[in-house]
Each structure stands twice: as structure tokens, then as C-alpha cells.
Amino acid sequence: MAVFVKIAEYEKLDKLLEETKEKITEIKETLSNIEDIRQKENDQVEEWSKEITEVDELMNEVDELLLSNKE
């Protein structure tokens, strides 16, 4: 079965498909950037968590030293 399409309609469709491909590429790049940012945020939060844990441990040591000196 032969399909006949007007050249103008074919060109419009071809242009639309090309624009859609470009948009998909842009979306993929945006998602990749978002993933990078999210990873950096997660790394930073993890670093902050480690630092807070270290400070907490130091505070507990200081507290224990102070309490042991009272006795």
C-alpha cells in the first residue's frame, strides 16, 4: 500500500521531529545537571554530618573530662 504525503506536510513533520529531538537533548542535559547538583548537595550534607558527629564526640569528651574533675 503506497502512502502519499504532501511535501509541505512532510517538511513540517520533519521540522517538528527535529525540534523534538533538540528538546529531548536539552532535557537530558538539564537532568544531568540536576543529578550533578544533587550529588554535590548530598556530598556536602554528608560532610556536614561527619563534622557534627566529630564535634558531638569532642563535646562528650570535654563533658566527661569536666565531670571526672569534679569527683
PATILO-412631 format. One record per atom (N, C-alpha, C): residue in one letter; x, y, z. Coordinates in nm, 3 decimals. Layout:
+---+---------+---------+---------+
! r !       x !       y !       z !
+---+---------+---------+---------+
! A !       X !       Y !       Z !
...
+---+---------+---------+---------+
//
This chain:
+---+---------+---------+---------+
! r !       x !       y !       z !
+---+---------+---------+---------+
! M !   0.085 !  -0.118 !   0.000 !
! M !   0.000 !   0.000 !   0.000 !
! M !   0.089 !   0.124 !   0.000 !
! A !   0.074 !   0.206 !  -0.094 !
! A !   0.152 !   0.329 !  -0.106 !
! A !   0.089 !   0.439 !  -0.022 !
! V !   0.176 !   0.517 !   0.041 !
! V !   0.129 !   0.629 !   0.121 !
! V !   0.181 !   0.756 !   0.055 !
! F !   0.089 !   0.845 !   0.026 !
! F !   0.127 !   0.971 !  -0.037 !
! F !   0.112 !   1.083 !   0.065 !
! V !   0.217 !   1.162 !   0.077 !
! V !   0.217 !   1.273 !   0.172 !
! V !   0.260 !   1.398 !   0.096 !
! K !   0.191 !   1.504 !   0.122 !
! K !   0.230 !   1.630 !   0.059 !
! K !   0.368 !   1.670 !   0.109 !
! I !   0.447 !   1.723 !   0.021 !
! I !   0.584 !   1.763 !   0.056 !
! I !   0.582 !   1.865 !   0.170 !
! A !   0.492 !   1.959 !   0.166 !
! A !   0.483 !   2.061 !   0.272 !
! A !   0.454 !   1.995 !   0.406 !
! E !   0.365 !   1.897 !   0.408 !
! E !   0.333 !   1.828 !   0.534 !
! E !   0.454 !   1.747 !   0.582 !
! Y !   0.523 !   1.685 !   0.489 !
! Y !   0.642 !   1.608 !   0.524 !
! Y !   0.749 !   1.699 !   0.584 !
! E !   0.769 !   1.814 !   0.522 !
! E !   0.868 !   1.909 !   0.573 !
! E !   0.831 !   1.960 !   0.711 !
! K !   0.701 !   1.988 !   0.732 !
! K !   0.656 !   2.031 !   0.865 !
! K !   0.681 !   1.922 !   0.968 !
! L !   0.649 !   1.800 !   0.931 !
! L !   0.669 !   1.688 !   1.022 !
! L !   0.817 !   1.668 !   1.051 !
! D !   0.898 !   1.678 !   0.947 !
! D !   1.043 !   1.663 !   0.964 !
! D !   1.098 !   1.770 !   1.058 !
! K !   1.053 !   1.893 !   1.040 !
! K !   1.096 !   2.004 !   1.126 !
! K !   1.051 !   1.980 !   1.270 !
! L !   0.927 !   1.936 !   1.286 !
! L !   0.875 !   1.908 !   1.420 !
! L !   0.955 !   1.797 !   1.489 !
! L !   0.987 !   1.693 !   1.413 !
! L !   1.067 !   1.584 !   1.470 !
! L !   1.206 !   1.633 !   1.511 !
! E !   1.265 !   1.717 !   1.429 !
! E !   1.398 !   1.770 !   1.460 !
! E !   1.392 !   1.857 !   1.586 !
! E !   1.290 !   1.942 !   1.596 !
! E !   1.274 !   2.027 !   1.715 !
! E !   1.252 !   1.942 !   1.839 !
! T !   1.176 !   1.835 !   1.824 !
! T !   1.150 !   1.746 !   1.937 !
! T !   1.280 !   1.679 !   1.982 !
! K !   1.360 !   1.636 !   1.888 !
! K !   1.490 !   1.574 !   1.922 !
! K !   1.579 !   1.673 !   1.996 !
! E !   1.579 !   1.798 !   1.951 !
! E !   1.658 !   1.902 !   2.018 !
! E !   1.610 !   1.923 !   2.161 !
! K !   1.478 !   1.928 !   2.179 !
! K !   1.421 !   1.946 !   2.313 !
! K !   1.457 !   1.829 !   2.404 !
! I !   1.453 !   1.708 !   2.349 !
! I !   1.489 !   1.590 !   2.429 !
! I !   1.635 !   1.600 !   2.471 !
! T !   1.721 !   1.643 !   2.381 !
! T !   1.863 !   1.660 !   2.414 !
! T !   1.880 !   1.764 !   2.525 !
! E !   1.807 !   1.875 !   2.515 !
! E !   1.813 !   1.979 !   2.619 !
! E !   1.766 !   1.923 !   2.754 !
! I !   1.658 !   1.846 !   2.751 !
! I !   1.604 !   1.789 !   2.875 !
! I !   1.705 !   1.693 !   2.937 !
! K !   1.769 !   1.611 !   2.855 !
! K !   1.870 !   1.518 !   2.906 !
! K !   1.985 !   1.594 !   2.971 !
! E !   2.029 !   1.703 !   2.908 !
! E !   2.137 !   1.784 !   2.964 !
! E !   2.094 !   1.846 !   3.097 !
! T !   1.972 !   1.896 !   3.102 !
! T !   1.920 !   1.956 !   3.225 !
! T !   1.913 !   1.852 !   3.337 !
! L !   1.863 !   1.734 !   3.304 !
! L !   1.856 !   1.628 !   3.405 !
! L !   1.995 !   1.588 !   3.454 !
! S !   2.090 !   1.584 !   3.364 !
! S !   2.226 !   1.552 !   3.403 !
! S !   2.281 !   1.658 !   3.498 !
! N !   2.254 !   1.785 !   3.467 !
! N !   2.298 !   1.894 !   3.554 !
! N !   2.232 !   1.884 !   3.692 !
! I !   2.105 !   1.851 !   3.694 !
! I !   2.033 !   1.836 !   3.821 !
! I !   2.093 !   1.722 !   3.902 !
! E !   2.124 !   1.611 !   3.835 !
! E !   2.186 !   1.498 !   3.904 !
! E !   2.321 !   1.537 !   3.963 !
! D !   2.400 !   1.614 !   3.887 !
! D !   2.530 !   1.661 !   3.938 !
! D !   2.512 !   1.748 !   4.061 !
! I !   2.417 !   1.840 !   4.053 !
! I !   2.391 !   1.930 !   4.166 !
! I !   2.345 !   1.849 !   4.287 !
! R !   2.256 !   1.755 !   4.265 !
! R !   2.205 !   1.671 !   4.374 !
! R !   2.319 !   1.594 !   4.439 !
! Q !   2.410 !   1.541 !   4.358 !
! Q !   2.523 !   1.466 !   4.414 !
! Q !   2.612 !   1.556 !   4.497 !
! K !   2.637 !   1.677 !   4.447 !
! K !   2.718 !   1.773 !   4.523 !
! K !   2.650 !   1.808 !   4.655 !
! E !   2.519 !   1.827 !   4.651 !
! E !   2.445 !   1.857 !   4.774 !
! E !   2.455 !   1.740 !   4.872 !
! N !   2.438 !   1.619 !   4.822 !
! N !   2.447 !   1.501 !   4.908 !
! N !   2.586 !   1.489 !   4.969 !
! D !   2.689 !   1.514 !   4.889 !
! D !   2.825 !   1.510 !   4.940 !
! D !   2.846 !   1.614 !   5.050 !
! Q !   2.791 !   1.734 !   5.029 !
! Q !   2.806 !   1.841 !   5.128 !
! Q !   2.732 !   1.805 !   5.256 !
! V !   2.612 !   1.754 !   5.246 !
! V !   2.534 !   1.716 !   5.364 !
! V !   2.607 !   1.604 !   5.440 !
! E !   2.663 !   1.510 !   5.368 !
! E !   2.738 !   1.402 !   5.432 !
! E !   2.859 !   1.458 !   5.507 !
! E !   2.927 !   1.553 !   5.445 !
! E !   3.043 !   1.616 !   5.510 !
! E !   2.999 !   1.690 !   5.637 !
! W !   2.889 !   1.763 !   5.629 !
! W !   2.838 !   1.833 !   5.746 !
! W !   2.800 !   1.735 !   5.857 !
! S !   2.742 !   1.625 !   5.819 !
! S !   2.703 !   1.524 !   5.917 !
! S !   2.826 !   1.469 !   5.989 !
! K !   2.932 !   1.443 !   5.913 !
! K !   3.056 !   1.394 !   5.974 !
! K !   3.113 !   1.497 !   6.070 !
! E !   3.112 !   1.623 !   6.028 !
! E !   3.165 !   1.729 !   6.113 !
! E !   3.084 !   1.743 !   6.242 !
! I !   2.953 !   1.735 !   6.232 !
! I !   2.868 !   1.744 !   6.350 !
! I !   2.895 !   1.627 !   6.444 !
! T !   2.913 !   1.510 !   6.386 !
! T !   2.943 !   1.391 !   6.467 !
! T !   3.076 !   1.410 !   6.540 !
! E !   3.175 !   1.464 !   6.471 !
! E !   3.305 !   1.489 !   6.534 !
! E !   3.293 !   1.591 !   6.648 !
! V !   3.219 !   1.696 !   6.623 !
! V !   3.200 !   1.799 !   6.727 !
! V !   3.127 !   1.739 !   6.846 !
! D !   3.026 !   1.658 !   6.819 !
! D !   2.950 !   1.594 !   6.926 !
! D !   3.041 !   1.503 !   7.009 !
! E !   3.126 !   1.427 !   6.943 !
! E !   3.218 !   1.340 !   7.015 !
! E !   3.316 !   1.421 !   7.100 !
! L !   3.364 !   1.531 !   7.045 !
! L !   3.455 !   1.617 !   7.122 !
! L !   3.384 !   1.677 !   7.243 !
! M !   3.261 !   1.719 !   7.222 !
! M !   3.184 !   1.775 !   7.334 !
! M !   3.161 !   1.671 !   7.443 !
! N !   3.136 !   1.549 !   7.403 !
! N !   3.118 !   1.442 !   7.502 !
! N !   3.248 !   1.416 !   7.578 !
! E !   3.359 !   1.420 !   7.509 !
! E !   3.488 !   1.403 !   7.576 !
! E !   3.513 !   1.515 !   7.677 !
! V !   3.485 !   1.637 !   7.634 !
! V !   3.503 !   1.752 !   7.724 !
! V !   3.411 !   1.737 !   7.844 !
! D !   3.289 !   1.699 !   7.821 !
! D !   3.192 !   1.680 !   7.927 !
! D !   3.240 !   1.574 !   8.026 !
! E !   3.292 !   1.464 !   7.975 !
! E !   3.343 !   1.358 !   8.061 !
! E !   3.464 !   1.405 !   8.141 !
! L !   3.550 !   1.481 !   8.077 !
! L !   3.667 !   1.534 !   8.150 !
! L !   3.625 !   1.629 !   8.261 !
! L !   3.529 !   1.713 !   8.231 !
! L !   3.482 !   1.807 !   8.332 !
! L !   3.415 !   1.733 !   8.449 !
! L !   3.337 !   1.632 !   8.417 !
! L !   3.270 !   1.555 !   8.522 !
! L !   3.371 !   1.475 !   8.605 !
! S !   3.473 !   1.423 !   8.540 !
! S !   3.572 !   1.344 !   8.615 !
! S !   3.655 !   1.434 !   8.705 !
! N !   3.673 !   1.559 !   8.669 !
! N !   3.749 !   1.653 !   8.752 !
! N !   3.668 !   1.697 !   8.874 !
! K !   3.538 !   1.688 !   8.868 !
! K !   3.454 !   1.727 !   8.981 !
! K !   3.464 !   1.626 !   9.093 !
! E !   3.494 !   1.504 !   9.057 !
! E !   3.496 !   1.398 !   9.158 !
! E !   3.621 !   1.394 !   9.236 !
+---+---------+---------+---------+
//
